[in-house]
Amino acid sequence: MDELLNFLRSTGFSELGPGEAVMIAVGLLFIYLAVARDMEPYELLPIGLGVLIANLPLTGLLTLPEVGAGFQESGLFGIIFHYGLSFWNILPPIIFLGLGALTDFGPVISNPKTLLLGAAAQVGIFVAFWGALATGAFGLSDFGLSEAASIGIIGGADGPTTIFLSARLAPEILGITAVIAYSYMAAVAFIQPPLMKLLTTKSEREIEMPPPRRVSRLEKLLFPTIAMIGIILIVPKAAPLIAMFMIGNLFRESGAVPRLTSAASNEILNIATVFLMLTVGTQLSAERVFQLDTLIILGLGLVAFACGTMGGLLFAKFMNLFLKEKINPLIGSAGVSAVPMAARISHHIGQESNPRTFLLPHAMGPNVAGVIGSAVVAGVFISLIN
């Protein structure tokens, strides 16, 4: 009997509390949404599996490497977190390499004004940043500058950038900020349309834009090269993300290295996504999630995303005061970095008002600009805070 009791005490059931049970249910919900509802499956499925792993007791999988200890003393996901995110932080830049290889800068080059819309949509980052600092000042949270920056970057709606910055400045809230960022990216179809209709008139939504001009191969080669040099000179701390993003794009546009382009946009991107999303999920243990700070981050993330959407819309309306050839303000909401979901929503809402309007290629301009903008803001935060 004693042997049986000792065995039962050694099982995970003996340490499974109500918090872990709830988080296991959350992990299963993520898996259900990914598989049955096709909601961001490449993110939510591995994150959900990581949540399950994080909340199964006594596995030792999350044990971080210690100085002087061998790898046998560390947990599998502790090693991946330490070297892939916390210490080396190489997984988000690798993701950016793949994204660059998949990105077409043609819409931005053909209409450079869309860069301004991508910049305007980053206002949500700063609203959430100051909001997080305010909660700390009023004693509602323990957020300092590092945590506020990590929370604010959620407003860019860019998962890899959120992970990169949080791992660098506030690793203790990495899992929460990353999952909230990806959750709002998945919910873009529910969050953005009401704001888009509230802040634009029907006549504005009906504006037809001419097809973008054809962009030459030389322009597509020069843009990422010049952008990489210029941005990194101005914001050196953004180099890991910007450099890899532009390198991936130059692989694509050069046409000289099709195997490298294919590897960056397929095998390398897929492998990095597996490890990154699983590791993010493993940071969502019950002891981290069930805190007041988590609810505050959830609310601030929603505010950030909403303000980013509104910033792009309102700036597009402001630009129209000075433009002879008006732009449809709906493309301003695509300035958040949720690629390509936000651009598709702009196109869909435009066609609801005017079936003749075709906004997708125009909306991809601010959408891609938003990716660059959020990476630049992340570099600025690291430069000023770290």
C-alpha positions in Angstrom: 0.0 0.0 0.0 2.8 2.4 0.8 4.4 1.7 -2.5 1.1 2.5 -4.2 0.7 5.8 -2.3 4.3 6.8 -3.1 3.6 6.1 -6.8 0.4 8.2 -6.8 2.3 11.1 -5.1 4.9 10.9 -7.9 2.3 11.3 -10.7 1.2 14.7 -12.0 -2.3 14.2 -10.6 -1.0 14.9 -7.1 0.1 18.4 -8.2 -2.7 19.2 -10.5 -4.6 22.2 -9.1 -7.7 24.1 -10.3 -5.6 26.7 -12.0 -3.7 24.1 -14.1 -7.0 22.5 -14.9 -8.4 25.7 -16.2 -5.3 26.4 -18.3 -5.5 22.9 -19.8 -9.0 23.7 -20.8 -7.7 27.0 -22.4 -5.1 25.0 -24.3 -7.8 22.7 -25.6 -9.9 25.7 -26.6 -7.0 27.1 -28.6 -6.6 23.7 -30.3 -10.3 23.6 -31.1 -10.4 27.1 -32.6 -7.3 26.3 -34.7 -8.6 22.9 -36.0 -12.4 23.3 -36.1 -12.7 27.0 -36.8 -9.5 27.6 -38.8 -8.6 30.6 -36.6 -4.9 31.4 -37.1 -4.1 27.6 -37.0 -0.3 28.0 -37.5 -0.2 30.1 -34.3 -3.0 28.9 -32.1 -2.5 25.1 -32.6 1.2 25.0 -31.4 0.4 27.7 -28.7 -2.5 25.6 -27.4 -0.2 22.5 -27.3 2.4 24.6 -25.5 -0.2 25.6 -22.9 -1.0 22.0 -22.3 2.7 21.2 -21.7 3.2 24.1 -19.4 0.4 23.1 -17.1 1.1 19.4 -16.8 2.9 19.1 -13.4 6.3 17.5 -12.7 7.5 17.2 -16.3 10.6 19.4 -15.8 10.3 20.5 -19.4 10.3 24.2 -18.5 13.5 24.1 -16.3 15.8 26.8 -17.5 19.6 26.1 -18.1 21.8 27.2 -15.2 25.4 28.3 -15.3 27.6 25.3 -14.8 24.8 22.8 -15.1 24.7 20.4 -18.0 21.9 20.2 -20.6 20.6 17.1 -18.8 19.7 19.3 -15.9 17.5 21.5 -18.1 14.1 21.1 -19.6 13.6 20.8 -23.4 11.4 24.0 -23.6 13.5 25.7 -21.0 16.5 25.3 -23.4 14.5 26.6 -26.4 13.2 29.5 -24.4 16.6 30.5 -23.1 18.6 30.2 -26.3 15.8 30.9 -28.8 14.3 33.8 -27.1 15.6 35.1 -23.8 19.4 34.8 -24.3 20.0 34.8 -28.0 16.5 35.9 -29.2 17.0 34.4 -32.6 13.6 32.9 -33.4 11.7 36.2 -34.2 14.4 37.5 -36.6 14.2 34.1 -38.4 10.5 34.5 -38.7 11.1 37.9 -40.3 13.5 36.4 -42.8 10.6 34.1 -44.0 8.1 37.0 -44.0 10.5 39.1 -46.1 10.7 36.3 -48.6 6.9 36.3 -48.8 6.4 40.0 -49.0 5.8 42.2 -52.1 6.8 45.8 -51.6 5.2 46.8 -54.9 2.1 48.5 -53.3 4.4 50.6 -51.0 6.7 51.6 -53.9 3.8 52.5 -56.2 2.2 54.6 -53.6 4.7 55.9 -51.0 2.0 57.8 -49.2 0.9 54.5 -47.7 4.1 54.5 -45.5 2.5 57.4 -43.6 -0.6 55.4 -43.0 1.5 52.5 -41.6 3.3 55.0 -39.3 0.0 56.6 -38.1 -1.4 53.2 -37.1 1.5 52.8 -34.6 -0.3 55.4 -32.4 -1.9 52.4 -30.6 1.5 51.3 -29.3 2.1 54.6 -27.5 -1.5 54.8 -26.1 -1.0 51.4 -24.5 2.5 52.3 -23.4 1.4 55.3 -21.5 -1.7 53.4 -20.3 0.5 50.7 -18.8 2.7 53.3 -17.1 -0.4 54.9 -15.7 -1.6 51.7 -14.1 1.8 51.4 -12.5 1.7 55.0 -11.2 -1.8 54.4 -9.6 -0.7 51.2 -8.0 -2.9 48.9 -10.1 0.1 47.0 -11.4 3.9 46.7 -11.1 4.5 47.8 -14.7 7.7 49.8 -15.3 9.1 51.1 -18.6 10.2 47.6 -19.8 6.8 46.1 -19.2 4.9 49.1 -20.6 6.9 48.9 -23.8 6.2 45.1 -24.1 2.5 45.8 -23.6 2.4 48.7 -26.0 3.9 46.9 -28.9 0.8 44.7 -28.9 -0.8 47.6 -30.7 1.3 46.9 -33.7 -0.6 43.6 -34.1 2.7 42.0 -35.0 3.3 38.7 -33.1 7.1 38.2 -33.8 7.9 41.8 -32.9 5.9 41.5 -29.7 7.8 38.4 -28.8 11.2 39.9 -29.8 10.7 43.0 -27.6 9.2 41.1 -24.7 12.0 38.6 -24.6 14.5 41.4 -24.6 12.8 43.7 -22.1 10.2 41.8 -20.0 10.5 38.0 -20.4 8.3 37.5 -17.4 5.3 38.6 -19.4 6.4 37.2 -22.8 3.8 34.5 -22.9 0.9 36.8 -22.0 1.8 39.6 -24.5 2.5 37.1 -27.3 -0.8 35.2 -27.0 -2.8 38.4 -26.6 -1.1 39.8 -29.7 -1.9 36.7 -31.8 -5.4 36.5 -30.3 -6.2 40.1 -31.5 -4.7 39.3 -34.8 -7.1 36.4 -35.1 -10.0 38.6 -34.0 -9.2 41.4 -36.6 -12.4 40.5 -38.5 -14.5 41.3 -35.4 -12.6 44.3 -33.9 -11.9 46.4 -37.0 -15.2 46.5 -39.0 -17.3 48.4 -36.4 -14.5 51.0 -36.0 -14.1 51.3 -39.7 -17.9 52.0 -40.2 -18.0 54.3 -37.2 -15.2 56.6 -38.3 -16.0 56.8 -42.1 -19.0 57.9 -44.0 -20.6 55.8 -46.7 -19.4 58.1 -49.4 -15.8 57.8 -48.1 -16.1 54.0 -48.1 -17.3 54.1 -51.7 -14.1 56.0 -53.0 -12.6 54.1 -55.9 -8.9 54.1 -56.3 -7.1 53.5 -59.7 -5.0 50.4 -60.0 -1.5 50.8 -58.6 1.2 51.5 -61.2 3.5 48.8 -62.4 6.7 48.7 -60.3 9.9 47.8 -62.1 12.3 45.1 -60.9 15.0 47.7 -60.3 12.7 49.6 -57.9 11.9 46.3 -56.0 15.6 45.7 -55.6 16.5 49.2 -54.5 13.7 49.7 -52.0 14.6 47.0 -49.5 18.3 47.8 -49.9 17.9 51.5 -49.2 15.3 50.9 -46.5 17.6 48.5 -44.7 20.6 50.8 -44.7 18.6 53.9 -43.8 16.5 52.3 -41.0 19.4 50.6 -39.4 21.5 53.7 -39.4 18.7 55.6 -37.7 17.6 52.8 -35.3 20.4 50.3 -34.9 18.5 48.3 -32.3 15.9 47.4 -34.9 18.6 45.7 -37.0 17.8 42.1 -36.1 14.2 42.4 -37.4 14.7 44.9 -40.2 17.9 43.3 -41.6 16.3 39.8 -41.8 13.1 41.1 -43.3 14.9 43.0 -46.0 17.4 40.1 -46.7 14.5 37.7 -47.2 12.8 40.2 -49.6 16.1 40.7 -51.6 16.3 36.9 -51.9 12.9 37.0 -53.4 13.2 40.0 -55.7 16.7 39.1 -57.0 15.5 36.0 -58.7 19.1 34.7 -58.4 18.6 32.4 -55.4 15.3 30.6 -55.8 16.4 27.8 -53.5 17.2 30.2 -50.7 13.9 32.0 -51.2 12.1 28.8 -51.1 13.9 27.6 -48.0 13.4 31.0 -46.2 9.7 31.1 -47.0 9.0 27.4 -46.4 11.2 25.1 -44.4 13.1 27.7 -42.3 9.9 29.7 -41.6 8.0 26.6 -40.7 10.6 25.2 -38.3 11.0 28.6 -36.6 7.2 28.9 -36.3 7.0 25.4 -34.6 9.6 26.2 -32.0 8.5 29.8 -31.4 4.8 29.1 -31.0 5.3 26.0 -28.8 7.7 28.0 -26.6 5.3 30.9 -26.3 2.5 28.6 -25.2 4.7 27.0 -22.6 5.1 30.4 -20.9 1.4 30.4 -20.1 1.5 28.5 -16.8 -1.4 29.0 -14.3 0.7 30.8 -11.8 1.6 33.5 -14.5 -1.9 33.8 -16.0 -4.1 34.1 -13.0 -3.0 37.6 -11.9 -4.6 41.1 -12.1 -1.7 42.1 -14.4 -2.9 39.7 -17.0 -6.4 41.2 -17.2 -4.8 44.7 -17.4 -2.6 43.6 -20.3 -5.6 42.1 -22.0 -7.5 45.3 -21.8 -4.6 47.5 -22.8 -3.9 45.2 -25.8 -7.4 45.7 -27.0 -7.1 49.5 -26.5 -3.8 49.5 -28.4 -5.2 47.5 -31.3 -8.3 49.7 -31.5 -6.3 52.9 -31.3 -3.9 51.7 -34.0 -6.9 51.0 -36.3 -8.4 54.4 -35.6 -5.1 56.1 -36.0 -4.7 54.8 -39.6 -8.3 55.6 -40.5 -8.2 59.2 -39.2 -4.9 60.0 -40.7 -6.2 58.8 -44.1 -9.1 61.2 -43.7 -6.7 63.9 -42.8 -4.6 63.3 -45.8 -7.6 63.6 -48.0 -8.0 67.2 -47.0 -4.8 67.9 -49.0 -4.9 65.3 -51.8 -6.5 66.0 -55.2 -6.8 62.2 -55.9 -8.5 61.0 -52.8 -7.6 57.7 -51.1 -10.2 55.4 -49.6 -9.7 55.9 -45.8 -10.5 52.2 -45.2 -7.0 51.3 -46.3 -5.7 53.3 -43.2 -7.0 50.6 -40.9 -4.6 48.1 -42.6 -1.7 50.1 -41.1 -1.6 47.6 -38.2 0.8 44.7 -38.9 -1.8 41.9 -39.1 -0.7 40.7 -42.6 -2.7 40.1 -44.7 -5.8 39.9 -42.6 -6.2 43.7 -42.0 -5.8 44.4 -45.8 -8.4 41.8 -46.6 -10.8 43.4 -44.1 -10.3 46.8 -45.7 -11.1 45.3 -49.1 -14.1 43.5 -47.8 -15.7 46.5 -46.1 -15.0 48.6 -49.2 -16.8 46.2 -51.5 -19.8 46.1 -49.1 -20.3 49.8 -49.8 -19.2 49.8 -53.5 -18.7 46.5 -55.3 -16.7 48.3 -58.0 -13.9 49.3 -55.6 -10.9 47.0 -55.3 -8.8 48.0 -52.3 -6.7 44.9 -51.6 -3.5 46.0 -53.5 -3.8 49.5 -52.0 -4.4 48.2 -48.5 -1.3 46.0 -48.7 0.8 49.1 -48.8 0.0 50.4 -45.3 -0.1 46.7 -44.1 3.5 46.1 -45.1 4.5 49.6 -43.9 3.0 48.6 -40.5 5.3 45.6 -40.2 8.3 47.9 -40.8 6.8 50.6 -38.4 6.3 48.2 -35.5 9.8 46.8 -35.9 11.2 50.4 -35.9 9.2 51.3 -32.7 10.5 48.1 -31.1 14.1 49.2 -31.9 13.4 52.7 -30.4 12.0 51.2 -27.2 15.1 48.9 -26.8 17.4 51.8 -27.5 15.8 54.1 -24.9 15.0 51.6 -22.2 17.7 49.0 -22.4 
